[in-house]
Amino acid sequence: MQLTVIILNYNVRHFLEQCVLSVQKAIQNLDAEIIVIDNNSLDDSCIMMQQLFPNIKLIKNSENLGFPKGNNIAVAAAKGEYICILNPDTVIAEDTFEKMLAFAKSKDDLGIVGCKLIDGTGNFLPESKRGIPTPWVAFTKIFGFHKLFSKSSCFNKYYAQHLTENQTGKVGILVGAFMIMKRDLYNEIGGFDENCFMYSDDIDLSYMALKKEKSNYYFHETTIIHYKGESTVRDKTYIKRFREAMQFFYKKHFNKSIVFDLMMCFGSFIFSIVKKNQQLNRKFHVDETIFFTKVNNVLDYSSTILNRSKLETFHNKHSINYEIIFDTSSFSYHEIIDFMQKNRAKNIIFKNFLPSSNFIIGSNHANDIGIVLNLSKVE
């Protein structure tokens, strides 16, 4: 078998459904399998999987075991030569896996490979590619020097800015929302370190691959959506685990220093507070909703229905705030993702309509918790 796609879910039932639907389309031409592992979700994620995707392997944990252990359990059941670790709050383009596997097979020194990630508004996510967060690199990130001196090689390593978002090349760290590697290498490394509950696990796994004298790559020729933070609530528990995760990585891989420990403690606390504040929903007043479809009158939710045979750039009037809804039965995810990137703007938000389950899903900002409108419940 070529590929096993592993999706670890926790309380994001609707995002999981969309993710699985997109993955199914993306593996149609491959010898591949999907494994969904659920960390004791309190919503109806497992019921949904059993009803809509009865042929997909579902592993149900009796408690929330965290990101590393959950994925390790799934990898132990995987059959693919390559594995893909995938967040449930993602949408995969139809050609993503074929392109990624072709690239992976072309590299004799492959460690982990990731691709371009965009958020729900079409904006590039810089964590798609990162450098090794040495104490110095972490310092430049925590105190914002990576932004102030973005063109300096001394300060711009955190987000691997030696590469643009549209350049493929070697990087230090890939993001755990989407990463592909050989299953044998994953097992040789020992998988995700279960001593870390979440947050620095992808950094650690990427770094461990480098220590095996492998190379990690950022591949820009395919793009996926990552809505971000869907499984995470920015509360005191989040702050505590974020700090613990940072401390875990540095204690494991770098010499212990009281000064550096204090700096990391202070820096990670400030950073997590900023993230928490960013989580607050940003109000976006919609002036006009546009529904892209190939079928007339599919959805009454929109104020403007565009019957299009293909997605085309519309005339963006910057004085108007647009909500654009895509009928996912009319267009491929590749087309939708391409449109989002080409038309991203501050006055535009995007949503997807899944007619099979009659709900609209998306996110108004990278730090929002996401929006699901179940039309079956709308009178």
N, C-alpha and C positions, 0 to 999 in steps of 0.2 A: 504494500500500500504506500502511495506517495506521501500523503499528508493527513495528519489529525489536527482538527481545529478544536481547541479547548476553550470553552466559555464558562467562566466562573461567575455565578449570579448571586445577587443578594438584594431582594426587594425591589427589582426594577422590571416587573412583569411585561409592560408594554414595550420598553426598550429592548428587552430580551427577544420578544416576538419579532420585532423589526430586524434585529441583528441576525437571528437565525434564518429568516426569510432571505436576507441579502447573502448570507454565507451559502445557503443552498444553491442560489443562482450562480455563485462564484466557483463552486466545485463541480458543476455539471459535467465538465469535460475532463475531470481528474478522477483518479482512483483515490478517494478521500472519504473520511468519516468526520462526524461532529460528535463531540462529547460535551454535554452540559452538566456541570456540577453545581448544585445549589447548596449554599451555606445556611440552611435552615431559614429560608425566607418566610416572613409572616404574611405576605400577600399570596395570591393564587398562581405564582410562577410555575410551580410544579404541576398543578392541575392543568394550566394552559398547555404546558409541554406535552403532557400525556394525551390531551384532547386533540391538539393541532399537529403535533409532531410525534406520533406514537412510535415511529421507526428510528428516532434518534435516541442514542444511549443517554439516559438520565441517571445521574448519581445524586442521591439525596443525603446530605449530612444531617445528623441529628442536632448539631449545634454549629454556631459560626466559628469555623476553625481558622479563619484568617485567609489572606491571599496566598501565602507560600504553601501552607499545608494543603489547602483546597486544590491548588494546581498540581501539587506533587501527587495527590491521590489520583487525579485524572490522567496524568502522564503515565502512571503505572498501568493504566488500563488501555493506553494508546497503542495503535498498531502501525502508525505511519512512520516512514523513514524520517520525515520532517514533522515538527510540531509547530503549531501557531498558538501562542498565548494571546487571547483576545478578550477585551472587555465587552460586557453586554450592551454598553451604551455607545456602540459603534455601528457604522453602516459601511459595508464593504462593496466596492465596485466590482462589476462582473468579471473584469479581467485582472483583478488584483493578484490572486493566487498564481495564475499562470505566469504572469510577469515576474512575480517574486521568486517562484521556484526556478524559473529559467536563469535568473540572475544568481541565485544561491548556488546552483549547480555549476556555474561558470567560475566559482571561486574555490580554489584548493585550500585556502586558509580560512574558510568561513567560520566565524564565531556566531554572531547574531546579526540579523538584518531587519531593519525597520523601514517604513515608508513615510511619505508625507501625510501628516494629519492636519485636518482643518476642524474648526469648531462649528457649531450649528448655525453660525452666521457667515460661514465661508472664509473666515480668517485663518491664516496659517498658525499652527501651534508650535512655538519655538522648541518645546520639549521633545519634538520629533527627533531631534539630534542634539546630543549634549557631549561635553567633554568630561574627563574624569574629574570629579569634584575633590581635588586635593585640597588641603587646608587653604592654600592661596586662592584657588579658583572659587572655593566656597566663600571666602572672605569678599571677593569681588562681587559675587552674587548677592550676598546678604546685605551689603552696604551700597548696592546699586552702581558700582563702578563699571559693570559690564554694559550698562546703558550710557553712562557718561563718556566712556572711552571705547565705544563699540568697534572702532577701526584699529585699535591697538591690539597686537597679538599678546600683550601681557595681561590684558583685561577682558578679552572677548572669548575666552575658552569655554565658559560655562555652557553656552548654547552653540558650541562648535561653529562659530561664525567665520571660520576659514572656508566654510561652504555656505552658499546661499541656499534658500529653500528649493531652488531649481537646479541644484548640482548634486550628483551622486558621488560619494566618496567615503573614506574611512572616518569613523567617529569613535569616541570612547564609550558612550552610554546610549542605550535605546530605551524607549518608554514601554512599560509593562502593559499598556493598553493594546499594543500590537507588536509582537516580535516573533520572528521565525528562526528556527535553528534545527540542527539535526537532533533527533531524539537521543542518539548515542552520546552526543556531547553534553546534553542536558543531564543525563544520568552520570556521566563521568565527572561532571562538576559537583553532582550531588543535588541538583535541582535548586529550588529556592530555599534559602536558609530559613528554617522554621522558627528560629529564635527571634526573627523579626516578624511581627504580626502583619504589618503592611507599611507602605510608603517608600522604604529604601530598598525593597527587595529586588526591583528591577535594576537599580544601580549596582547592587551587590552581584547579581547574576551576570550582568554585562562585564563587570570588573573581573569576575572569576573566569570568564571566557578569555579575556585578555591575558590573564595569568597562565592560561593553557597555551599561550603563544598563538592564539587565533586573532583574527581581525574582525571587528564589528563594522557594519556598513549602514549608511543611510542611502536609500534608493528613492529617487524623486519621481520616477516615471509612472507611479500610480498613487492615487490619493484616496483616503477614507475619511469619513466623518467620525469625530470623537466628541460627544456632547459634554464630556468631562464632569467628574464629581457626582455622577448620578447615584453612586452607591455610598456616597459620603455626606454626612451632615457636619457642617463646620461648627461643632460645639466643643465643650471642654474636653471631651474624650478624644476628639480629633486633634486638638492642640497637644494633649498629653502624648498620644501615639506618634505624632509627627516629631516631637522632640526626642522621644525614645528611639525612633527610627534613625534619626541623624546621628545620635550618640552611638547607636549600635554599629553603624557603618564605620565611623572613625575609630572606635575602639578596636574593631576587627582588623582594619587594614592600615592604620597609621599609629605611629608612636604616641603613647599617652602623654599629654601635656596639660597641666593645670590651667595655664593661660588659654590654651586653645579650647579646653573644655568649657571654660567660662564664656569665651567668645561665642562658641557654638550654642551654648545654652541660651545666651542673650539673643543671638541672631535668629535661632530657630523659633524662639518665642515670639519675637517681633514679626518674623515672616509668617508664622501661623496666624497671628492676630490680623495681619493684613489680609490673608486669605479668607479668614472668617468674615471680615467686613465686606470683602468683595462678593461674598455669597448672597448678600441681601439682594432680593429681586429688584432689578432696575426697571422702572416703569417705562413702557413704550406704548405711546398712544398711536393706534392704527387708524390712519385716514382712509386707506383703501386696501381691500383684500383682493388679490388676483389669484384665480385658480386655473392652473395650467392642466388641461386634459385633452384627450382626443375624442371624448364623448360629451355631447351636450347634456346639461342639466343633471350631472352626476351628483352634485353637491349644492345644497341650498345655502350653505354657510357663507359663501363668498358673495361679494357685491359685484364682482366682475368675473365672468367666465370666459376664458380664452380657449376656443376650440383650435388647437394647433396640431399639425402633423409632426412638428418637431419643436424643441425648445429654442426660442429666439430671444435675442437681447431686446428688452422693451425700453421705451423711452423713459428714463428715470428723471422725474421732476423732483429736484432736491428739496423742494418746499413741502413735499408730501411724504408721509411715512407709510411705507408699503409692507404688507404682509403677503408673501407669495407662498401658495400652497401647491405642491406637486401631487398629481394623481400617480401613485407608484405603479398602478396597473397600466398606465399609458406610456410611461417613460422608464428607461433603465436607470439604475442608480448611478451608473457612469455618466449618463447625460445630466442627471440632477446635480451631481457633484461638480461637473464641469461648468454648468450654468451658475452655480453658487460662487465658484471661484472668480468667474469672469464678471459677475454683477455685484460682488460684495460692496456694500456701502453702509454708512452709519444710519441711513434712513430706511434700510431694508432688513427684514427678518424672514426666515424661511421655515416652512413646516412641511411634513409629509403626510399625505392621506393614504391610509391602508384600507381600501374598500372591503377586503375580505373580512376584516374585523370591525370596520366602521369607526375608526378613530383617527385623530390628527395628532401628530407628535413632533416635537422639536424643542428648540431652546433659543431664547432671545439674546443670550449672552453667554460667553464661555464660563462664567462663574455662577450662572443661574442653575437651579436644580432641575430644570427641564419642565416642559409643559405637555400634558396629555389631555386631549378633549375627546371624551367618549361620546360620539354622536348618538349612540343607541340610548343614552340617558338624557339627551337634549330634546326637549319637547318643542 
